[in-house]
Each structure stands twice: as structure tokens, then as C-alpha cells.
Amino acid sequence: MLSRNDNEYITRTGPGTPMGNLFRRFWLPALLPEELPEPDCAPIRFRQLGEDLVAWRDSTGKVGVMAQACPHRGASMFFGRNEEAGLRCVYHGWKFDTTGTCVDMPNEPAESNFKHKIKATAYPAREWGGVIWLYMGPADSVPELPQLEWARVPDEHRVVGKYVVEGNYLQVIEGSVDGSHNAFLHSWLDFETEKGGRRQDDVLKLMDKSPHFSTVDTDYGVLVATRREAYEQGYLWRLTQLLAPTYAMVPAVPGGNISVIAAIPIDDETAWAWKFICSPSKPLSEEQRRGSKTGSDWSGSRTGEGPAGARRGAAGISYPTLLPGTYRTVANARNDYLIDRNAQKKLTYTGIPGASEQDLAVQESMGAVCDRTREHLGTTDLGVIATRRRLLQLARDLERGVPPEPALHGDLYRVRSLIMTLPKDRSIESDPAALEAMASKT
């Protein structure tokens, strides 16, 4: 468990907080390009790290992000006119470019014009890898973009999506590095049904429900190694990486698709769950792209008769079904995540349709900010413990003036997760160098 002080320290990411300062040293996913579809489109409002922001795409196609409140009298720039390479406040006509510079002040007479003295709070934005990235930190410490593999592949090799989680970011990322919950939360009751069409590692996860964990602090974050009994084949090893500040790379079979989950704070009580899927070697098929977007659905959810095949997107991890026109999920706390108690008795461990929805149910049920002083952690929580420790360390190092190394060196993110089976006489669990060497570089 965490002390009350440490729990407050690690979960609070607003302006001026130590963890907020850490997040602000990185380029972070903020928007999908589809949210700003064309030059001079309508501005949108959003929150990130506890700040109310407005984003727009100017006449040249460049993305601008600034504080929602106009520096003049505080009116919302969401209502602004996006025109002629700037965003104009509708209250008095003050206009700002994408850097936050005031370029026009039409309500002031020429002799009193002081637009050159006015600067709105604005943040740099970059469009890359199917994402609009945002940097909210010191202007003299702009970091490198993280060279994550999904961002470096061609567009047709990648699927990107996001949805809102009504809970603190840490609850999302802890679930992503927790290698023991899959054999329960995401499992089916009929093992023979579950086994059909599944990867070997998924089957073994279900057979060996009490894995052994090892962790290694790395230059990019944390490596979490999970070892399961594969019987006569040896041990099944699954390597999951925490890539600072909050990316989790899900283990992939050799030649399989790469899956990454990111938890980005909206504020202390809500977060964006981003999911990225990419195929390093070839384009994703339309079936795979469609499957990743609808893979959380399974027919027969109200009767417990759902088919064994429709469990996950064909590309890997799946996205939840969203309410039309929003990034909020159809299955949510207000409808108990569409839980079907008949299906829970006959078909799946939870009765909740969809892996992402199952994650949501447990993550959001912890409360807006989980009280970790009341936990009772075991040996299979080692990955969660190591993740917390590493994030606390990075934030405290920054308080002492040591910037986070991954923000300074984008190439540190050129890693892959891994699933492999090794003979039992390959004793690597107590050898951190050997464990880290197993994670391949890209």
C-alpha cells in the first residue's frame, strides 16, 4: 500500500504539483486529428492535466492550443471566430495566433493599442503518428517526441483510439501492468470454449493463474516480467514495459501486432485511455481495423449464448463501444457496464461484454481517486508496486532538478514487448541484465 502522502503525491497532476510537473516535461497525446478536421474549423474545448484549453486549426492547417479563458476579460475562446490565421474572441474581437500572440485588438483606438504586450497562455502542438501531441512544460525544456513504434509506422499500419475513464490516471496504468488479472477479469468459464481460437499464451494464462513476477528499472521506465508454468515446454515469459510517464506496452507474440495503452490525466478524477495498435511489417487489413474498433462486442450478451470467437479485436486489444459523437463508453457506471448475471454464471467471469468495459468496471469502481492506504498487496502486485515507485522517483528527481531521461531521449522508446517460452534451466529471473536483454529494440 501507499502512505496517504504518497497517494496524494502520485495522483495529483494539476498545475504546480510534482507529478503534474513531471507529466508536463513530456509530449503527451492530446487529440485525434479528426477532432480538428480542416483549416478554420470550429474550435473545440478540452481539459488536460487539470487545465481548461481550447484547440483550433488555423487557416494554414497549423494546430493551436491555448487557455480557454481570453486574457482580456476571461470569456471562453471556445466561442471564438476561427478566421484568417487566428482565433478571435467574440466578446471584444481580440485575436490570437497559434503561439498565443495577440495580433489584433479592434476595440482599442490606435493611440492606445497595446496588443504587443498581450500574450495568451498557449502550448506547442505537433501532429505526428496519427495523434496531435501537446507540450505543457517549460519553454526552455522542450523534449523530443517519443519514438514509439506505432507512431513511426505508415498510417495504414496503425489504429488509434481513445475514451474517457471516470477515475484517476493511475488506476488505468496500474491495470495495464498488472499481469495476473487477465486470467480472471477477462476469462471465460468454459475452458474448452475459451481455448478455441486463442493464442497459446492466452491459454496458458488461464491454466496458470498465479504467475511469478520480476521487475527491472530501466532508462525508459520499468520492465515487468511475468513467468508462468508451461509444463513440459518450460516457462512462458511475458514482458510488459512501463514507458514513462504512463505508456504500457502489452506483450505480443513474435510477428504479432504491437499494442500500447496510455493513461493521460484529464484532471485528477478523470483520464483519457488511449489505445494504439500497429503492425510493424504490413498494413492492417480492413477486417483487422474494423475488428479492433468493434472487438469489445459479443452477441448473445443478454442470454449467455455469445460465440467463443468474438472476444477481442482481430488486430489485438479492442476498443469499447462509444456513445455516438462522444468519447464516452456505452457501457458505464450508470448502467452497471451492461453486466449480464446469466452470462456471468454460464459464459464469462464477469458477465460484462468486452475487455475494455471489464477494465472500466473495476478501475472506475475504485473511486475517482483510489485510497491506496487500505490495500493489501501480494507477490503478484510487484509490477504495480514497481510502477508506482518509478513514477514517484522520477517526480522527486525532477523536484531536485534532475529532468526525466526519457523526455530528453526519444530513442529510449524504441523497444518491444515480448512473449516467449524458455526451458526451465534458463535461470534469468534473478538476472536483470538478461531480462532486459530479452526486450527487443526497434
N, C-alpha and C positions, 0 to 999 in steps of 0.2 A: 504494500500500500504506500501511498504518498502522505507526507505530512500536509496539514492544511495550508501552510505557507507555500510548499512546493506545488500543490494542486492549483492554487491561485496563480502562482508564477507561470506555470506551463500552459494554462488555459486562456489567459487574458492576452489579447493581441491588438488592443486598441492603441491609438497614438500615445507614445511615451512609455509604454510598458516594455519590459525587457524582451518578452517573446515577440511582441509587435515590432520592436526594433530589429530583431533577428529576421523575421519574415520580410521586412522592408529592405533588407540587403540583397534580396533575390528578385530576378524577373519572375513574375507569377502569372499563370494563366488567369485571364480576366473575362474575356468574351469570346464568343464564336463569331467568325466573320459574317455569318448570316444575320446576326443581330444588328449590323450596320451594313445593309446590303448594297448601297450605292452612294456616290458623292452627293452631298447636300440632302441626304436622307434625314428623316426625323431623328432628333437626339433621343437617347434613352437614359434613364436613371438607374443606378445600381449601387450596391454597397460592397466594399471590400475592406477588410481589416478595420471595421467599425467606422469607416468614413463614407459619407453620402457623396456620391460622384455622379457626373453626367458625362456621357460619351457621344461623340458625333464623328462623321466622316466629312471632311471639308470638300470644297469644290474640286480639289486636285486628287481626292481619294485618300488623303492622309487622315489617320485617326487621331482625334484629340480627346483627352480626358482631363477634366478639371473638377474642382469642388463644386457641388451643386449650387451653393449659395453665391449669388452675384456679389462681387466686392463692394458694389455701390450701396445697396440697401438690403441685401440679403434675399432678394426674390429668387425663386428657383430658375436656374438656367435650362431646366427641362422644357420649359415653355418657350424657349428661345427660338429665334429665326435662324436657320442654318442657311447662310447665303454668302456668296462672293468671298469664299475662303475664310469664313469666320462664323462665330456663333454670337448672335445679337440678343441681348436681354430685351424682353418685350415691355419692361416697366419704363425705362427711360432711353433705350436704344444703345446702351454701351455694348461695344463689340470686342470680342477677344479671338485671337488666333489660337492654333493648337499648342503654342508654348505658354499660353496664359497672358500674353502681352495685350494690353488694351490698344486697339488700332483705330477706334472711333468713339467719340463722345459727343453725339449730336445735340444733346440738350444743353450743352455749355456754350456760351458765346466764345468767339475766337480768342478774345483777350484773356479769358480765364481758363482756357483749355489746359488741363494737366494730365492728359492721358498717358504721357511718357512716365508718370510717376506711379501708375497703377499696374499692378501685376496680380492676376488671379492665381490661386493655388492650382497648378497643373502638373501632371505627371507624364513622363515619356511613355509612349506606347509603340510596340512593334508588332507587325503581322508576320508570322512565320510558323510553318509546320501545321497549318490549319487552325491556328489559335491567335487571338490578339493578346499579347503579353503586356503586362503593366509593371513599371518600376516605381516604387513609392518611397525610396530611400534618399540618402544624401546625394545632392547633385554631383559632388566631387568623388563619389564612390560607385559610379555606375558599373554593374558587374557584367560578366559575359552571359550570353544566353546559354542555358544548359543543353548540352549536345546529346539529348535523349534520342534514342534511335527512332522512335515513332515520329519525331519532328524532322528527321533528316531524310526519310524515305519520300518517294513521289506521292502525290496526293491520292492516287488510285490504290496505293498500298496501305491506306490508313483509314480508320474510322474514329471519330472523336465525338464525345457527347458529355453532357453534364446534367446534374439535377440537384435540387435543394435538399439538404438534410437538416431537420429541425433539432439540432444538437451541436455541441462543440466539435470543432475540427478533430480534436484528439481522439474522440470516440470512433471516428471514421478510420483514421490511420492505424489505431490500435487493432481494429478488426482486420485490417489488411495484412498486418504482420503476424497475426495470430494463426499459426499453422495447425492448431488442433481442433478448431471449431467446425471445419468443413465436414468432418466425419459425423457430426451431429446436426448442426443447423441446416446444412444443405443436402442431407442424405434422404434416401428413400427407404421405406420399411422392407420392401421385398428385395432382398439382395440379388436374387437371380434376375429380377426385372431391372434392377439398378445396374447390374453388370453388363447387360446387353448394350452394346454400342459405346461403352465407356472406355477411356484410356486405362492402360494398366495401372498407372499411378493412382488414378481415382479409385479403382477397385481396391488397391492395397490400403489406401487411406481408410476405407470403410472396414477393412479386415483388422488393421492395427490402429486402434483408436487412442492409444496412449504413446505418442511418439517421444523420442528424446531430442532435446534442443541444445544447440551450441550457438554462441554469438561471437562476433568479432567486430570491434570498432574499426572502421575504415576511413580513408580520406574523404569519401563521399557520404558516409553516414554509418550504417550498420549492416552487417551481413548476418542473416538469421538462417541457420542450418537445421533442418528437421530430418531426423533419421527414423525410419520405420522398418519393421521386420518384413523382409521379402522372402523369408523361409529359405528354400534351397538356392534361391537366386542370390542371396546375400542381404544387403541393406539397401533400401530405397532412400536416396538423399534428395531433398528438395531445398533449394537455396532461394530465399527471398531477400531482396535488398530494400532497406530504407534509404532513399536518396534525399538528402536534406534539401529543403526543410521538411516536406511531407509528401514525397512520392513513394509508392510501394510497387516494386516490380514483382509480378506474380510468376512463379516458376512455369517454364514452358518445356515441353518435350523437344528433343533435338529436331530441328526443321520445322517446329510449330510456330504459331503466331506469338508475337510479343504482346503482353498485356501489362498496363501500368495504371495504377489508381492514384489520384492526387486528392488531398483534402485541403481546400483553401478557405480560410475563415471569411465569412461574410461579416459576422460580428462574433461576439463571444458565445452566442446561443444558437447560431445557425452557420452552416458551411455549405460550400459547393463540393459535391463529389464529382470529380472529373474522371472519365474512363477513356483510355486510349488503347487502341488495338492496331497492330501493324504486322504486315508480312514482309520480312526483310528481302525476300528473294523474288517475289512475283506479286502482281496486283491481286487484291481481294476480289473474288467473284461477286456478282450481284447477289447471289444466294447468301454468301458469307456476310456481305454488308447489310442485307436485309435481316438476316438471322441474328446479327449482333444487336440490332435495334428492336427485335421482337422476341428474342430468345427467352425473355423472362416469362412469357405466356405459356400456359399449358391447358389444353382443352379438358373439359370434364372437371374443372376445379370445384364445382359445386356438388359433384356427385362422388368424387374419389375415384373416377374411372379414367383419369388422364393417361395418355400414352407414355410409354417409357422413353421415347426418343426426344421429346420436346423439353429438354431441361436447360440448355444453355445455348447462346448464340453460336452459330456454326463457325464463327471466327474466334471464339474463346469466351471471355467474360461477356455477359449480356447487360443491357441497359434496362431500367424499369420502364414500364409504360407511363407516359406523361399525360397530364391533362392538356387538352388541345390549347395551343397558343401560350403555354407556360413551360417552365422547367420544374414544375411540382408534380409529384407522382400521383397516379390514380389510387394506388394502394397507400393509405396513410393512417395516422393515428385516429382520425375521426371515423374511419370505417374499419378499424382494427386490422388494417392491412389485408382485408378481404380473407381473413382466416376462415377455413372450412374445417370444422371439427370432425366431420365424417372423413375427409381426406387425411386428417391427422391420425385417425385411427387405422386407416386402411392403406394409405399410399405414401405420404411423406412425413418426415419427422415433425415438421411444424404445421402443415396444413396451409401454409401461406404460399401462394403461387409466385415463384420467381426468386432467384438467388439474391438479386439486389433488394427486392422487397423484404426478404428474410433478414438481410443485413440491416435494413432500415428499422424493422420492428425492434430488434434488440438494441441497436445503437441509440435510437430515439427514446426507448423505454427507460434508459439510464437517467433521464432527466436532461434538461437543457445543458447543464454542466455537471457531469458525474462527480459525486462525492467519493473520491478515491481513498479517503481516510477510513472507510468502512469495508474495504476489500479484504479478501483472504486469498492471497496469490499462491499458486503452486508451481511445480517444476515446469509445467507446460506453458507458463506465462513468461518464460525467460525472454522471448523476443519482445514482448510488450515492455518488460522491465528495462531491457537494453535500449529500446527506442526512447523511452522517457528519459533515461539517464543521459543519452547522447544529445537530445534536444536541450535539456537543462544545461549540459556542459557547453554547448555552442552559444546559448544565450548569455551564460555567465562569462564566457571568454570574451564575448563582444562587449559586455559591461566593463571588462578590464582593458579594452582597446584592441583586442585581437579579432579581426574580421573573420567570418566563416570561409574556410578554404574553398568549399565547392562553389561559392559565389564568384570567387576570383578565377577559377579554373574550370571552364565549361566542359573541358575534355574529361573531367573526372566522371561524368555521367555516361561515358561510353562503356557500359557494362551490360551484361545479360544475366538473367536468372537462369536456373538450370534444374533439370530433373535427371537423375541418373541412378543406376544400380551398380554397386561395388561389392566385391567379395568381403566377407566379414573379417578377413585377416588384414584388410586395408585399414589400419588404425589411424584415422585422420581427425577424429573428434577432438582430441586434445592437442592438435597441431593447427593453430590459427593460420599459419602461412599456407598450409596445404588446403585448408578450407577456402581461403580467399583465392587461391590459385585456381580452384575449380570454377569460379565465376569467370566466364569468358569476356574478353574485351572486344569491342566492335570498332 
